[in-house]
Amino acid sequence: MTYSKEEKAMWLEDWRQSGKSAWTYAKENGLIPQTFVTWAKKFAKEKSGFVEIKQQERKPRLNAPGIVIEKGDLKIHLPFGISSNDLSAVIESLELSVRRASI
């Protein structure tokens, strides 16, 4: 069966929300696992995983109060005044990175 780009996007979004591996999700939903994994890899390449955060008008202070998230060599500093849009973009990017790692 051939799926449109929109249908593939729907399947991929549902899979991302499921938290399951691409292989397991495909089998449970009657899709060919090899094909679904190919879709997921192609989609991951199309999205860079980087999120553009608009430059603030003032320079942020490196020692500004906020929250620091550390995982291995990665360190993310979120100032207390971060906008909800910027915070959502950071979280979405991190989720995408975790999903890519589980493929």
N, C-alpha and C positions, 0 to 999 in steps of 0.2 A: 504494500500500500504506500502511496506517495502522500506526504503531508506538506501543506503550504507553510510558508515562513511563519505565518501567524499561529498556525497549529503547533509548530515546533516550539515557538516562543511560549505558548500556553503550557505545553508539556514540561518545558524546562523550568518555568516559574513554579509550577506545581511541585516538581521534583525538589527545587531549592527549598521550598517551604516544608517539605516532608522530612528533611534531615537524613534521608537514607542515601546509601551509595547509589550511583547512577545505575549500576548493574542490577541491584535489588529492585529499585524503583521500576525499571523497564520490565523485568520479569513479572512483577506484581500487577502491572498495568497492560500486559499483553503486547508489549513492544519488543522488538528485537534488541537484546542488550548491546551487541556490538554496534549497531546503528545508533542507538541512543547515546552511547559513550562518545561516538564520533560527533554527534550534534553538540554534546556538552563541551567537548574539547574545542570545536570550531567556535562556539559561542564565547568560550573563555578567551580565545585569541582575539575575537572582535572587541571585547571589552578589556581595556588595559589594566583595570584594577586600581588605577590612580584616580584620585578625586581632586578636582581643582577647587581650592578654597580661595576665595577672593582675598586680595591683600587688604589688611586692615589699614585704616587711615593713620593710626598711630602704631609705632613699633611696639610689639609685645615685649614685656620684660621677661627675661629667662627665668627669673626667680619669682615671677608672679604667682600668687596663690592659685591653686587648682588641683587637678587630679592627675597623677602620673600612672600610666599603665605600662608595665614592663613584662616582656616575654622574651627570654633569651637575650639577643642583642638588640631587640626592638624596644624603643622607649617612646611613648606618646604622651605629650603634656597637653592636657585640656584645661585651659584657663576657666575659672568660674564664670566668666562673662561670655562664653562661647554661645553663638546663636544656635537655635534648635536646628536650623537648616544645615549648618556646618557640622554639628554633632551627628545628625542623621547621615550625612554623606560619609563621615569617618566610619560609623558603625556599618553602613552598607558595604563599604570597601573592605573592612575587616571580615565581614561575613563571606564576601565573595572570595577572599583569599583562603579562608578556611574550607570553603566548598571545593575550591580548586585542589587543595591539598588532599581531599578525600577521594578525588576521582582516580 
